[in-house]
Amino acid sequence: MSPTFAIFKKELKGFYLGPQFYMVCFFCAVIFSWIYPIQLSVFNEALKNAMFAQGAPQQQFNIHYGVFLRHLSYLNLMLIFVVPALTMRLFAEERKMRTFDLLLTSPVTSAQIVIGKYFAALGALGGLILIAFSYPAMTAVFASFSWAPLVIAFLGMFAVSAVYAAMNLFCSALTESAIIAYVMAVIFNVSIWFIGIGVEVVDSPLARQIFEHISLNQHLASLVEGTVRTNSVVFILSLILLFGFLCERVVESLRWRS
């Protein structure tokens, strides 16, 4: 068994065998179970009144835009706060308990440590996103829709959660306090969405193109609409690799200090 897989297996067990993960899933399920039926009801009323809304945008009568994308927006809002709660312990708690020192002195590289913990976090997030996906999926019982845009939209949301996980893992590696790691991670998650505001406030076409390229909101918008663009995939992978590299550098510095 490779060191990376051993770390991945250990951390994934820590998620799925611990109460914290299930508390988070239960909380999210309660929110979805409350909000999703309301969204369906509002969409149903909009369809009933469609003949009287001649000037209304036609997108609001499409279930993908009228229900599923709103569901994804609530999921994204929850992930901003949930992902830090799941990742804050991966480094910070181990450093506080001094068990991380044993890992640093074992025959495993810093990259293997980071990759193992990162993929374990993705495994936990995958379970959470599957719970969110089950709500639109169950809609197929009484409504017909195209599955391809829905699947691409949720894959896009998983990609965004992977960016959160990379940033938040980096925050966890910076401190021994899980609370500080959580606060830092939330700030990172919120801040990355404010970058896109630059598109609205700059006048230069070149500056607008730059802000559009580095705006996660712009890339997510195309994915949740069911469109996969190469520049969006490259940008998301670049963010993940950047924060993964920064996290690996922090872990390597801790190895030298110990």
Secondary structure, DSSP 8 states (H G I E B T S, - for coil): --HHHHHHHHHHHHHHTSHHHHHHHHHHHHHHHHHHHHHHHHHHHHHHTGGG-TTS-GGGGSHIIIIIHHHHHHHHHHHHHHHHHHHHHHHHHHHHHT-HHHHHTSS--HHHHHHHHHHHHHHHHHHHHHHHHHHHHHGGGT----HHHHHHHHHHHHHHHHHHHHHHHHHHHH-S-HHHHHHHHHHHHHHHHHGGGHHHH---HHHHHHHHHH-HHHHHHHHHTT---HHHHHHHHHHHHHHHHHHHHHHHHHHHH-
